[in-house]
Amino acid sequence: MARSFWWPSQLSAQVFLLENFIAKIATYQSALGWNNTQTADAIALCNMIINAINTANQCRATAQAVTNWRDIVLYGEPKGQVGPTAPVFPIIDGSTFNRGTVDSFFELRDQIVANNGYSLAMGEDLGLVGAEQQGLIPADTAPELKTVSASANMVTITGSMQGLPVMRVEYAAKGQTYGSVAIVTNLPATFEVPMADPDNPEVGTIRSIFVKKNADFGNYSPNYDVTLA
């Protein structure tokens, strides 16, 4: 039976998955043939991702609190009364943070799944496999792309195939009709989008739809804005 993509899209759910992994990975150290250093490195990688997410969330919340504090100081009533103390931003962990930690965790996950000591039960317990999906209903099915980014005229999309074999990606320049630009069987995927004038930036939208047995399956995804240059 098909399974949903194992990595959640919400940051809070990613933190939950990583905290679960940290709590349980030592249990499987022997089965995986890992030494203590390998386990410690895996835990350190997870903590790096968690700390980055939590720090950004704390700073965002503090920034909103600072804005509220500013408005009280500028316009608060009654005039002349002592206002609240300004919020203080959290102290960011001074340890080293590596780039591309999520990609590194994906690679670690793939290494675990390919390990001779791996089992499906292990993968489910560590959160490294998605939940089983029931039969998809076309009327309720549509691609949900997590990110759509462009570099020059190359577009990269990420998301889940939802257990379906093929996704067709379409592009429309502003004011133009959609046309197929890529057939995707795995995500993430990067593909070229033809531009009307390669010398000038172009604004358009990307959308996608699943294909099953050579026919469109379900509904189109939302439209995602892209700027090509």
C-alpha positions, 0 to 999 in steps of 0.5 A: 500500500502506498505511503505518504511522504515521511517528512512533514511540511509543518516545522512544528511536526518536523521538530516532533519527528526529530525529538522522537528520533533523538529519544529512540535512536540509541535503542536501534544502535546495535541493530544498525551496527552503529558505534556511540560516535555515529549515534551521537552525530545523528543526535547532534544533527537533529539538535542542530535542526531543532535549535535553528527552528526554535531560535527562528520561532522565538525571534519571530515571536519577540519581533512581534512583541517588540512591535506591540511594545513600540505601539504602546510607547508611541500611542499607548494610554494613559499618556505619561504612564510608565510603559512595559519593559522592552522585550529582549531577543533570545540569545542564539546558541553560539555553537557552529551550525552547518548548512543544509542540515535537512538534506543531511538528515534525509541522507541519514534517513536513506542510510538507515533504510538501506542498512541491513539491520533496518526493519519497517517497524524500526522505520515506523518507530523512528518516523522515517516512513510515512503513514499508509494511505488508503485509496486516493479519491480523485475529487479529494486529491491534488498536488501540494507543492512545499516549495517552488523556487527559480534560478534563472529559467530553472525551476525546482519544486518539492513536495510529495507524490502521494504514492502516485507515479507521475506528475505533470507540471505546467507553466503560464507566463503572466497573461498567457495560457498554461503549457506542459513544461515537465513530467515528474516521477520523483520529488524534489525535481528541477526542470527548465522553463522556456522564456519568451525573451531570455534577456528579460525577467518574466513573471508566471505561475507554476501548477501541477496535476497527477497522472495515472494510467496516462490520464489526469488524476484528481485536481490541479494544485494551487498556482505558485508564482515564479520569476524567471530571469 
